[in-house]
Amino acid sequence: MVDAVTLDARLKTESANASQVLEQKFQEVKDKQGFLGSAWNKVKEVGGFGVSEKDCKSMLEKYNKGEISFDEAVSYLNKYDKRQSNSSELAANIVTGVAAIAAATCLVTGPIGWLAALAIGAPVGAAVKTGVKVLDRATNDVDGDEFDKKQMTKDAISGAVTGLTSAVSSGVGAGIREGSFKLAVSNGAKCGAKCGAVAGATSYTTDVMLDENKQFDFNDFMSTTVTSAFVSGTVGGVVGAGMYGLSNNVGKEVSKSVKQTIIDDSTSSSSRKILGLEERYALSIA
């Protein structure tokens, strides 16, 4: 039988070890943050929203005081890690999308179709996202990970898809010109669903291709593709409605400059990406 003094000493030791584990995990999460994650964390701390580094420190203090369990502390750190990773990916995708839109708009006259987006948006997207993510990893505290070949391959494929789906015209403009709210929403939803399906299918296939421990499963593939199409489609419809409601040119034929087209399309594309991530959070799938 263990006496009270021995048991108390053991509990203190286990508690100290658990605290060290949590501190180490927190440090690992912080070390992974490059300039994208660090900048976003500062925005959250200044704005007082989301899960921030400051909040994580507070949670660790609560654990040390016995106010929360070890599992709760770990769950919070995991949430912070995932949110930071998602936000960094979102920022990289926004930059990638804007670059692809700018390149395609400068080189193509009129609405950009899938072939033009594939020929221009995809390669630009691949190059830009790969570069942005290399720079992000180069500014973290993990030695030698910036030129990780597997990650660069994944970034290039993801960037190509992001460039493609960002550059292709959504058709929302047609609804605005014709004064049709329904057309603006339906075109935004249809384009969003197609883009989401392409992104979801490619993402799943890329993960299987680059992860030797992951096997292709058709049901998982379809689930990922359909879920991505649903999220992107619903968001596309919302953005279409928003663009229609905010437009000062409903029912008019408007000749836009290249600069204005890039601004409008980039705003629409970036909004879809931001709202898409928020919808995934709301549905607990991100």
N, C-alpha and C positions, 0 to 999 in steps of 0.2 A: 504494500500500500504506500502511495506517495504522500509524504507529509505536506502540510500547507505551505511551509517555507520553500520546499523544493518545487512545488507546483507553481507558486508565485514567481519564482525565478525563471522557470521554463516559459511561462506566459509572457514575461517581460522580454525574454530573448526572442521568442517567436514574433512578438509585436515589433521589436527593433528590426528583425530581419525583413518583416513585411514592409515596414516603412522604407527600408533600403531598396527593396524591390520596386516599390512605387516611385521612389525618387529616381531610380535608374531608368525606369520606363518613361517617366516624364522627360528626363534628359535626352533619351533616344528620340522621342517625338520632336523635341526642340531642335536637336542636331540635324534632323532631316529637312528642316525648314530652310528654303532658299529665299531669295529676295521677294518672290511672290507671296509665299506664306507669311513671311515676317511683316511685309507691308499690310497684308490683310488683317493680321492679328492686331496691329497698331490701330487700324481703322475701327475694329470691333471694340477695342479697349477705350478709344476716344468716344465712340458713339454709344458705348454701353449696351451693346446687343450681341447676341450669339454666344458661342463658347470660346473664351479667350484663355491665353496663358495665365492671366491674373486669376481667372476663375478656377483654373486647375490648381494653382498654388493654394487657393482658399479651400478647395476640396481636400487637399493633402493635409492641411492644418486641421480640418474637421476630423479626418481619419485619426490623426495623432491624438486628438482629444477624445476619441471614442464616440464621436457623434454620428459617424457613418461606418458601414462595414467595408472590409477589404474589397469585396466584389463590387460594391457601389463605386468605390474609388477607381477601380480598374475600368469599370464601364464608362465612367466619365472621361478618363484619359483616352480610351478607345474612341469615344465620340469626338473628342477634340482632334485626335489624330485623323479620323476620317473626314471631319468637316474641313480641316486645313488642307488635306489632300484634294478634296473635291473643289475647294475654292481656288487652289493653285491651278488645277486642271481647267476650271472655268475661265480663269484669267488668260491662260495660254490659248484656250479655244477662241476667246473673244478677239485677241490680237491676231490669231490665225485667220479668223473669219473676215475681219476688216481688211487684212492684207489681200486675201483672195478676192474679195469684192472690188477693191480698188484696182487690182490688176485686170480683172475681167471687164470691169466697166470702162477702163481706159482703152482696151483692145477690141471690144465688141460694141457694135452699134445696135441699139434696141434691146429688147428683153433677152436675157441670157438663158439659153436652153441647157439641157443636160449635157449635150456633147461639148458645147463651149465651156461649160463649167468643169467638165472632166479634163478638157485639154489645157485649161488655164488655171482654174481654181485649185484643182487637185495637186499639181506639182508645186504651185506656190505655197499651198497650205502645208504640204509635206516638209518643204524647206524651212518655212517660218516656224512651225511648231517644234521641229527638231532643234532648231537654233535656240528658241526661247527656253525649252526644257533643259538643254545643255547648260545654258547660262544660269538657270535656276539651280541646278544641281551643283554648279561650280561655286555658287555662293552659299552653300550649306556647310555644315561642319562634319560631313562624312567624307573621308579621304578616298579619292580615286573613283568616285561613282559618276562623274560628269560624262565620261565617254563610254558608259556601259552599253555594249553593242545590242544586247537584247532590248534594253529600254529605248535606245535610239531607233531601233527597228519598229517598236511599238508606237513611238511618237510619230515616226514618218508615216505609218499607215493611218493612224488616227488623224494626223494633220491633213493627209490627202482627203479623207472622208469629210473632215470639217470644212476644208476649203471647197470641196465639191458642193456640199449641201448648203454652204453659206452663199456661194456665188450664184447658184441657180435662182432664177426669178420665181417669186412665190405666186404671182398673179394677183396679189391684193390690189395693185395699182389699177388693174382693169376694172375692178369693182368700184374703185373711187371715181375713175373717169366716167363710168357709165351710171354713176349715182345709185349703185346697187349695193346696199349693206350686205344682203344675203350672198352676193357673189364674192365680195371682199372676204367674208368670213369663210365661205366654203372653199375658196381658192387657197386661203391661208391654211385651213385645216388639211386639205388634200396634199398640198406640198409638204406640210409639216409631217404628215403621216408617212409619206414616201421617204422623206429625208430620215425620219426616225427609224424606219425599217432598215434602210441601208446602214445607218450608223450602228444599230443594235446587232444586226447580223455580222457586220464586219468586226465589231468589238469582240463578240463571242468567239468568232473564228480565229481572230488574232490571239486571244488568250489561250485557246487550245493549241495553236501552232507554236507558241513561245513558252508554254508551261508544260514541261515534260510529265508533270504529275496530274495533268488535267486531260481527261478523255472526252472526245466528242459525244454528246448525247443529243439526239434529235429533239427530244421534248424540251430540254433546257435551251437549245438553240431557238426553237419556235417561241418559247416563253419570253426569252430576252428580246427577240425581234418584235413580237406583238406588243410587249410592254413598252418598248422604246417608241414604236409607231403610235401607240395610244397617247403617251405623254407628249410627244412632239406634235401630234395632230391636234390635241386639245389646246395646247399652248399656241399653235399656229393660228387656230381659229380666234383665240382671245386677242392675239396681236393684230390679226386682220381687223377685228372689230375696233380695237384701239386706234389703229392707223386711220380707219374710216372716220371715226368720231372726232379725231384731232385734226383731220385734214381741212385746209381752207379751200381746197380745189375740187370738192365733190361735184361731179357732173361736168367737169371742165377738161379740155385737152390742154395739158400744160407741158411746155418744152423745158425740161430741167437741164441745168448745166451738169457737166460730169462731176464737178465737186458736190453739188447738191444731191445728185443721185447716189453718190458714195455715202454721203452723210445719212440720207434717208434709209438706204438699204442696210447700212452698218447698224443704225439704231434698231431697225426691225430685227436683224439677225441677232444682235447682242441681247435684245429683250427676250427673244425666244430661248436663248441659252440660259439666261438668268431665271426666267419663269419655269423652265423645264426642270432645273435643279431644285427649285423650291417645291414644285409639284412632287418630285421624287421624295423629298423630305416628308411632305405631307402624307404621302402614301406609304412611307416607311420602306422605300425600295432603294434608298441611297445612303 
